[in-house]
């Protein structure tokens, strides 16, 4: 797995499955998943968001009331419920959702007892090939749910907060990726690293950016997501930033990120 060097677009007409992952919490993982989905949808890409985080923030962030759910990702993984019976249409252009709720917190214990436990999500997603992108919002851990996401995905996007200790734990994450690549999913690649909560007024943000650039080279996205109040407010209204305040700095950043990722994956046209 090469993390530096020239970025070559992956020209792939099949569904691109991106695991959005960082085992460190509070780095903008769910914010990135939701808003990347929104702007890919606006680029006329069909997107499925899979909420694989027991906190269910991607579910509520897309306007779905978790207390009203009858079936979730938990039923897909443990009861072999057809994914297409669980996914929901959202109010946002070209975005569907596989929702989750708090029940997912206990799924790893039960899943560990099943055969083919690392590939349960991959098996489920086999029926979702009508999408251009599937974005998996991973939990902030490196447990069995995350292993499932990495086994199912062909790309990994790592949000990294622009703060001290930003690189802490990333070496372990990359080791897990390499183990999954060797053992379960040889097609897994690092799509890139995206800097979040960047504050251009501080020297720390610039220092962290340069440090990440040194480690990841061209795998670091050109787009930088700023620290932005409107971006932080949007989830409480159940909307992506594209719907909540499309003129904000955060909205512009995620619009640029969606285009950058689409160009990297499918090749600039």
C-alpha positions in Angstrom: 0.0 0.0 0.0 1.6 3.2 -1.2 0.7 6.4 0.6 2.9 8.9 -1.3 3.7 9.6 -4.9 1.7 10.8 -7.8 -2.1 10.4 -7.5 -3.6 8.4 -10.4 -7.3 8.4 -11.0 -9.1 5.1 -10.5 -11.1 4.8 -13.7 -13.8 2.5 -12.4 -17.4 2.3 -13.7 -18.4 0.1 -10.8 -19.7 1.4 -7.5 -17.0 3.3 -5.5 -17.2 2.3 -1.9 -15.5 4.8 0.5 -14.9 4.1 4.2 -14.7 7.4 6.0 -12.5 6.4 8.9 -10.5 7.7 11.9 -10.5 5.9 15.2 -10.1 9.2 16.9 -13.4 10.8 17.7 -14.4 14.4 17.0 -12.4 14.9 13.8 -15.3 15.6 11.5 -15.8 12.1 10.2 -19.6 12.2 10.1 -19.7 15.8 8.9 -17.4 14.8 6.0 -19.6 11.8 5.2 -22.9 13.7 5.1 -21.6 16.8 3.2 -19.5 14.8 0.7 -22.6 12.8 0.0 -24.7 16.0 -0.5 -22.3 17.5 -3.0 -21.7 14.3 -4.9 -25.5 14.0 -5.1 -25.6 17.5 -6.5 -23.1 16.4 -9.1 -25.7 13.9 -10.3 -24.0 11.0 -8.6 -26.2 8.4 -7.0 -25.0 8.1 -3.4 -25.8 5.6 -0.6 -24.7 6.6 2.9 -24.2 3.6 5.3 -24.3 4.7 8.9 -22.0 2.2 10.6 -21.5 4.2 13.8 -23.7 3.2 16.7 -24.0 6.9 17.6 -26.2 7.2 14.5 -25.1 10.8 13.8 -25.2 10.3 10.0 -28.8 9.1 10.4 -30.0 12.1 12.3 -27.8 14.4 10.3 -29.7 13.5 7.2 -33.0 14.3 8.9 -34.1 10.8 10.0 -35.6 10.4 13.4 -33.9 7.4 15.0 -36.7 6.6 17.4 -39.0 5.9 14.5 -36.8 3.3 12.8 -38.2 -0.2 12.4 -35.2 -1.8 10.7 -31.6 -0.7 10.6 -28.1 -1.8 9.7 -28.2 -4.1 12.7 -30.9 -6.2 11.1 -28.9 -6.4 7.9 -25.8 -7.6 9.6 -27.3 -10.0 12.1 -30.6 -11.1 10.6 -29.7 -11.1 6.9 -32.5 -8.6 6.1 -32.1 -7.4 2.5 -30.3 -4.1 2.5 -32.9 -2.7 0.0 -35.6 -3.3 2.6 -33.8 -1.2 5.1 -32.5 1.8 3.1 -34.4 5.0 3.1 -34.9 7.8 0.7 -33.7 11.1 2.1 -35.0 14.6 1.3 -31.7 15.4 -0.4 -30.9 15.0 -4.0 -29.7 11.5 -5.1 -29.0 10.4 -1.4 -30.3 7.2 0.1 -29.4 6.0 3.6 -28.9 2.8 5.5 -29.8 4.1 9.0 -28.7 2.9 12.4 -29.5 3.4 16.0 -28.1 2.5 19.4 -28.7 -1.3 18.9 -25.6 -1.3 16.7 -23.4 -0.8 19.8 -23.9 -4.5 20.7 -23.7 -5.9 17.2 -19.9 -6.7 17.3 -20.4 -9.3 20.1 -23.1 -11.1 18.2 -21.3 -10.7 14.8 -18.2 -12.2 16.3 -20.0 -15.5 16.7 -21.0 -15.8 13.0 -19.3 -17.3 10.0 -17.7 -14.9 7.6 -18.0 -12.2 10.2 -15.5 -9.8 8.6 -17.5 -9.8 5.3 -21.0 -9.4 6.5 -21.3 -5.8 5.2 -19.6 -6.6 1.9 -22.1 -9.4 1.3 -25.0 -7.0 2.1 -23.7 -4.3 -0.2 -23.6 -6.7 -3.1 -27.2 -5.7 -3.8 -26.5 -2.0 -3.9 -24.6 -1.7 -7.1 -26.9 0.9 -8.7 -25.0 3.6 -6.8 -22.1 5.6 -8.0 -20.8 6.0 -4.5 -21.4 4.2 -1.2 -20.0 6.2 1.8 -19.6 4.2 5.0 -19.5 6.4 8.2 -17.3 4.2 10.4 -17.3 4.1 14.2 -14.4 5.8 16.1 -12.7 2.5 16.8 -10.9 -0.3 15.0 -13.3 -3.1 16.0 -15.2 -5.5 13.9 -17.6 -2.9 12.4 -14.6 -1.0 11.1 -13.1 -4.3 9.8 -16.4 -4.9 8.0 -16.3 -1.4 6.4 -12.7 -1.9 5.2 -13.5 -5.3 3.8 -16.4 -3.9 1.9 -14.7 -0.7 0.7 -12.3 -0.1 -2.2 -11.2 3.3 -0.9 -10.5 4.9 2.5 -10.9 8.6 3.3 -9.3 9.8 6.5 -10.4 13.1 8.1 -7.7 14.6 10.3 -8.4 17.5 12.6 -5.9 20.4 12.4 -4.8 20.1 16.0 -1.9 18.9 18.2 -1.7 15.0 18.2 -3.5 14.9 14.8 -1.2 12.1 13.7 -1.6 10.1 16.9 -3.1 6.7 16.2 -2.9 7.0 12.4 0.0 4.6 12.1 -2.2 2.0 13.9 -5.0 2.7 11.5 -2.8 2.3 8.5 -1.5 -1.0 9.9 -5.1 -2.3 10.2 -5.8 -1.2 6.7 -2.7 -3.1 5.5 -3.8 -6.2 7.4 -7.3 -6.1 5.9 -5.7 -5.6 2.5 -3.6 -8.7 2.9 -6.2 -10.9 4.6 -9.6 -9.9 3.2 -9.6 -7.1 0.6 -6.6 -6.8 -1.8 -8.4 -4.0 -3.7 -8.4 -1.6 -0.7 -6.6 1.7 -1.3 -6.1 4.9 0.5 -8.1 7.5 -1.4 -6.7 10.4 0.7 -6.5 12.4 3.9 -8.7 15.5 4.4 -7.7 18.2 6.9 -10.7 19.4 8.9 -11.4 22.2 11.4 -8.5 24.2 9.8 -8.0 27.7 11.3 -5.8 29.7 9.0 -5.4 32.3 11.8 -3.2 29.9 13.8 0.3 28.7 13.2 -0.7 25.3 14.7 -3.1 24.5 11.8 -0.3 25.3 9.3 2.2 23.2 11.2 -0.2 20.2 11.4 -1.0 20.5 7.7 2.7 20.5 6.8 3.3 17.5 9.1 0.5 15.5 7.5 1.8 16.6 4.0 5.2 15.2 4.9 3.7 11.9 5.9 1.1 11.4 3.2 2.4 13.4 0.2 -0.1 13.7 -2.7 -2.6 11.6 -0.7 -3.4 14.8 1.2 -6.4 16.4 -0.4 -5.8 19.9 -1.8 -9.1 20.9 -0.2 -9.0 22.0 3.4 -12.2 22.2 5.5 -12.2 25.2 7.8 -13.5 25.5 11.3 -17.0 26.9 10.6 -19.9 27.7 12.9 -22.5 27.1 10.2 -21.0 23.7 9.5 -21.3 22.7 13.1 -24.9 23.9 13.3 -26.2 22.0 10.3 -26.5 18.5 11.8 -28.8 19.8 14.6 -31.2 20.8 11.8 -31.0 17.5 10.1 -29.5 19.0 7.0 -26.2 18.9 5.1 -24.5 22.3 4.8 -25.5 22.5 1.2 -29.1 22.9 2.4 -28.5 24.7 5.6 -26.1 27.5 4.3 -24.7 26.9 0.9 -22.8 30.2 0.9 -20.8 29.4 4.0 -17.0 28.6 3.9 -17.8 25.1 5.0 -20.2 24.6 2.1 -17.6 25.8 -0.4 -15.0 23.5 1.1 -17.2 20.4 0.8 -18.3 21.3 -2.7 -14.6 21.5 -3.7 -13.9 18.2 -1.9 -16.6 16.4 -3.7 -15.2 17.5 -7.1 -11.7 16.7 -6.1 -12.7 13.2 -5.0 -14.8 12.6 -8.1 -11.8 13.6 -10.2 -9.4 11.4 -8.3 -11.7 8.4 -8.5 -13.1 8.6 -12.0 -10.6 10.9 -13.7 -11.1 14.6 -14.6 -13.2 15.2 -17.6 
